[in-house]
Amino acid sequence: MSDDDATRDTQTDDRGAAGSEDVFAAELARARDLLDGEGIEALHVGVVRDGEIDTTFAQRTGGDPENEGLRALALLAAHVRTVANEAGVDAATVAGDAATLAGRVERLPADTDDLPDE
């Protein structure tokens, strides 16, 4: 994944709600294109619908277990960077907050209302 690919999924739009919907629709189409692509080795997809969180992760196995772990970590790092760009904060802050949140939940929350309070 290039630097452009890692950051272009969180482009800000100052054209208002209609513009934001256009950006969202474009990024949704991009996500679908990525999932339809050939040669996918690993994926992590997360969606929120009506406050409900759903996520999946998969990767092809059979290679070096260390490389599989690094591939999963690289996906996580790309997501952390994306969230950091969207929030306008550094990646270390997002990573720390995510690690804290992960330590507070016993299972992946199925609903945004299930996230622990600060």
Backbone bond lengths (Angstrom), bond angles and torsions (degrees), N, CA, C in turn:
res aa  C-N    CA-C-N  psi(-1)  N-CA   C-N-CA  omega(-1)  CA-C   N-CA-C  phi
1 M - - - 1.443 - - 1.516 108.40 -
2 S 1.304 116.74 130.08 1.454 119.97 179.28 1.517 110.10 -82.14
3 D 1.336 116.11 166.89 1.457 119.94 177.08 1.514 110.84 -59.67
4 D 1.344 117.46 -37.81 1.453 119.96 179.01 1.513 111.00 -62.93
5 D 1.340 117.79 -41.62 1.463 121.04 179.23 1.516 110.95 -64.09
6 A 1.324 117.48 -37.94 1.462 121.04 -176.36 1.514 111.90 -70.75
7 T 1.318 118.14 -26.49 1.456 119.27 -174.78 1.515 114.13 -108.96
8 R 1.311 119.69 -16.40 1.455 118.69 -172.80 1.514 113.61 -76.08
9 D 1.342 117.72 -10.46 1.459 118.61 -179.71 1.518 112.57 -80.20
10 T 1.324 119.20 0.81 1.458 121.07 178.70 1.515 110.37 -130.88
11 Q 1.300 115.93 52.32 1.449 119.47 179.42 1.523 109.53 -79.97
12 T 1.338 115.40 134.28 1.459 119.77 178.65 1.515 109.19 -80.97
13 D 1.291 115.10 151.67 1.441 121.32 -178.22 1.516 108.24 -134.66
14 D 1.327 117.74 126.22 1.463 120.69 -177.32 1.528 111.89 -105.62
15 R 1.310 117.29 20.49 1.464 120.10 -179.11 1.521 112.51 -92.14
16 G 1.314 119.61 6.57 1.449 121.99 178.65 1.513 111.98 94.09
17 A 1.336 115.56 -169.02 1.462 122.07 -174.83 1.522 112.39 -61.18
18 A 1.330 117.18 -42.87 1.465 119.41 -179.93 1.518 110.15 -62.37
19 G 1.330 117.38 -42.77 1.455 121.10 177.37 1.511 111.75 -63.88
20 S 1.316 116.76 -39.02 1.465 120.83 178.42 1.520 110.99 -63.26
21 E 1.319 116.53 -39.08 1.469 120.32 177.44 1.521 110.53 -65.33
22 D 1.336 117.29 -37.39 1.462 120.85 176.79 1.522 110.70 -63.02
23 V 1.331 116.48 -44.05 1.467 120.87 178.70 1.523 109.68 -63.63
24 F 1.345 117.09 -44.03 1.462 120.72 178.90 1.527 110.65 -60.62
25 A 1.320 117.12 -46.32 1.465 120.90 -179.75 1.524 110.65 -61.47
26 A 1.328 117.33 -39.96 1.460 120.75 179.08 1.526 111.09 -65.77
27 E 1.324 117.45 -41.28 1.462 120.52 179.85 1.531 111.26 -70.94
28 L 1.321 117.43 -33.91 1.469 120.51 175.24 1.524 110.27 -64.18
29 A 1.322 116.41 -42.69 1.475 120.26 176.64 1.525 110.13 -63.38
30 R 1.317 117.67 -39.55 1.465 121.26 177.97 1.527 110.44 -63.12
31 A 1.339 117.14 -41.80 1.464 120.61 178.70 1.526 110.75 -62.10
32 R 1.309 116.39 -42.06 1.471 119.72 178.17 1.522 111.02 -63.56
33 D 1.326 116.61 -40.60 1.464 120.29 177.37 1.527 110.76 -62.06
34 L 1.319 117.06 -42.36 1.467 120.57 179.10 1.526 111.09 -61.19
35 L 1.324 116.48 -41.90 1.469 120.07 -178.76 1.523 112.05 -71.51
36 D 1.329 117.26 -24.94 1.460 120.60 178.57 1.524 112.13 -85.78
37 G 1.325 117.32 -6.24 1.456 121.39 -176.18 1.516 113.01 -69.69
38 E 1.312 114.89 159.01 1.466 121.65 177.65 1.516 110.25 -84.78
39 G 1.317 116.18 157.04 1.453 121.51 172.55 1.509 115.39 75.07
40 I 1.313 118.30 20.34 1.464 120.43 179.39 1.526 108.84 -66.59
41 E 1.311 116.71 127.91 1.463 122.44 179.16 1.519 111.80 -102.18
42 A 1.322 116.88 -29.01 1.464 121.12 -179.46 1.514 108.72 -156.76
43 L 1.327 115.40 154.96 1.457 119.69 177.37 1.519 110.14 -150.49
44 H 1.310 114.13 150.30 1.462 121.78 170.78 1.507 105.84 -139.42
45 V 1.316 116.73 120.71 1.453 122.12 -179.01 1.519 108.08 -125.37
46 G 1.312 115.75 133.49 1.455 121.20 175.21 1.514 109.11 -134.08
47 V 1.320 116.79 138.05 1.459 121.56 178.36 1.520 109.50 -135.44
48 V 1.325 114.81 152.88 1.463 121.53 173.04 1.514 106.25 -123.84
49 R 1.336 115.91 122.73 1.464 122.60 176.52 1.520 107.57 -128.32
50 D 1.323 116.30 124.23 1.463 121.21 179.05 1.525 111.45 50.29
51 G 1.328 116.74 38.63 1.458 121.73 178.30 1.511 114.32 80.95
52 E 1.335 118.41 -2.38 1.459 121.40 179.69 1.523 109.94 -96.27
53 I 1.333 115.53 133.41 1.460 122.40 -178.10 1.519 109.35 -98.80
54 D 1.318 115.91 133.55 1.453 120.93 174.28 1.525 107.04 -136.73
55 T 1.313 116.75 140.16 1.455 120.64 -177.03 1.519 110.14 -148.81
56 T 1.316 115.43 155.17 1.452 120.62 174.87 1.521 109.01 -147.55
57 F 1.307 115.59 151.58 1.454 122.33 177.34 1.517 107.38 -138.51
58 A 1.316 116.61 138.30 1.465 121.06 175.67 1.516 108.52 -151.92
59 Q 1.317 115.41 149.39 1.455 120.16 172.75 1.512 108.84 -149.35
60 R 1.305 115.25 150.67 1.459 120.83 177.41 1.522 107.89 -71.69
61 T 1.303 115.77 138.75 1.460 120.62 -179.68 1.520 109.60 -111.00
62 G 1.303 115.33 -178.89 1.450 119.81 177.69 1.509 112.45 109.44
63 G 1.304 116.16 -10.66 1.458 120.01 178.77 1.517 110.33 -98.86
64 D 1.277 114.73 -155.47 1.455 123.18 178.78 1.530 109.53 -71.30
65 P 1.349 118.92 121.72 1.463 120.86 -179.58 1.530 113.20 -56.80
66 E 1.337 116.94 -32.81 1.467 119.08 178.44 1.524 110.49 -65.11
67 N 1.330 116.69 -41.90 1.463 119.94 178.04 1.517 111.22 -65.20
68 E 1.323 117.55 -36.02 1.459 120.55 177.73 1.520 110.11 -63.94
69 G 1.330 116.95 -41.41 1.459 120.67 177.35 1.517 111.71 -64.99
70 L 1.331 116.98 -40.99 1.459 120.69 178.65 1.520 111.23 -66.86
71 R 1.316 116.51 -35.99 1.468 120.43 178.32 1.527 109.99 -64.20
72 A 1.328 116.72 -44.01 1.465 120.67 178.02 1.530 110.35 -63.86
73 L 1.323 116.46 -41.16 1.462 120.86 178.80 1.527 111.03 -65.82
74 A 1.324 117.23 -37.24 1.464 120.74 177.96 1.528 110.82 -64.08
75 L 1.332 117.21 -39.11 1.464 120.21 175.78 1.524 110.51 -62.48
76 L 1.327 116.46 -44.68 1.463 120.59 178.43 1.529 110.07 -60.52
77 A 1.327 116.90 -45.00 1.461 120.89 -179.48 1.529 111.06 -61.07
78 A 1.323 117.22 -39.67 1.462 120.26 178.47 1.525 110.73 -64.03
79 H 1.331 116.82 -38.98 1.466 120.23 177.96 1.523 110.91 -67.55
80 V 1.324 117.13 -41.94 1.468 120.69 178.04 1.524 109.73 -59.91
81 R 1.312 116.03 -44.83 1.462 120.01 179.82 1.523 111.40 -63.34
82 T 1.315 117.19 -40.94 1.462 121.42 178.32 1.522 110.95 -61.12
83 V 1.332 116.83 -47.00 1.465 120.93 179.35 1.520 109.99 -63.62
84 A 1.316 117.74 -41.56 1.465 121.36 178.81 1.523 110.71 -60.86
85 N 1.322 116.90 -44.31 1.467 120.39 178.26 1.521 110.84 -62.02
86 E 1.315 117.00 -42.83 1.463 121.56 -179.55 1.519 111.19 -64.71
87 A 1.335 116.40 -40.10 1.466 121.45 -177.37 1.528 112.61 -83.50
88 G 1.323 116.99 -14.17 1.454 119.77 -178.77 1.522 113.33 73.10
89 V 1.331 116.63 30.82 1.463 121.44 178.32 1.526 108.26 -126.75
90 D 1.328 115.75 171.89 1.461 118.20 -179.70 1.526 110.58 -79.05
91 A 1.323 114.92 155.35 1.465 121.47 -176.49 1.521 112.16 -61.84
92 A 1.326 117.82 -33.34 1.467 120.56 179.92 1.530 111.32 -63.03
93 T 1.324 116.81 -37.02 1.463 120.53 177.43 1.524 110.50 -64.27
94 V 1.323 116.00 -47.02 1.465 120.55 179.39 1.526 110.47 -62.34
95 A 1.327 116.72 -44.51 1.469 120.57 -179.44 1.527 110.54 -61.39
96 G 1.322 116.54 -43.03 1.462 120.03 178.77 1.516 112.12 -64.26
97 D 1.341 116.06 -44.23 1.466 119.81 178.13 1.522 111.23 -63.89
98 A 1.337 116.71 -40.60 1.465 120.38 179.03 1.524 110.90 -64.69
99 A 1.326 116.94 -41.52 1.468 120.50 178.96 1.520 110.30 -64.69
100 T 1.326 117.30 -40.60 1.466 120.79 177.47 1.523 110.58 -62.79
101 L 1.319 116.36 -46.31 1.463 120.75 179.10 1.522 111.11 -62.60
102 A 1.329 116.89 -43.03 1.469 120.72 179.50 1.527 110.81 -61.72
103 G 1.320 116.77 -34.84 1.465 120.43 178.45 1.514 113.34 -72.25
104 R 1.327 117.32 -19.13 1.470 121.46 -178.38 1.517 113.76 -91.82
105 V 1.317 117.18 -16.06 1.462 119.52 -178.91 1.521 109.22 -106.91
106 E 1.312 115.83 137.29 1.465 120.24 179.55 1.513 111.74 -83.68
107 R 1.319 116.42 -22.25 1.449 121.66 179.06 1.517 106.78 -145.38
108 L 1.317 115.75 163.49 1.445 119.83 176.38 1.521 107.74 -61.97
109 P 1.336 118.25 125.09 1.465 118.75 -179.18 1.517 111.16 -64.96
110 A 1.321 116.03 137.27 1.457 120.70 178.54 1.513 110.93 -88.04
111 D 1.315 117.23 -9.29 1.449 121.67 -176.08 1.518 108.56 -146.86
112 T 1.319 117.15 143.30 1.456 119.54 179.34 1.523 111.51 -61.56
113 D 1.334 117.64 -24.90 1.464 120.30 176.67 1.512 111.89 -69.51
114 D 1.351 118.23 -16.90 1.456 122.20 179.79 1.525 113.22 -83.65
115 L 1.329 117.83 -5.88 1.462 119.96 179.40 1.531 109.02 -68.92
116 P 1.321 117.76 139.06 1.463 120.05 -178.32 1.533 111.13 -68.26
117 D 1.320 115.43 148.86 1.459 120.27 175.88 1.518 108.98 -72.43
118 E 1.320 116.10 157.67 1.477 121.09 178.39 1.503 110.03 -61.35
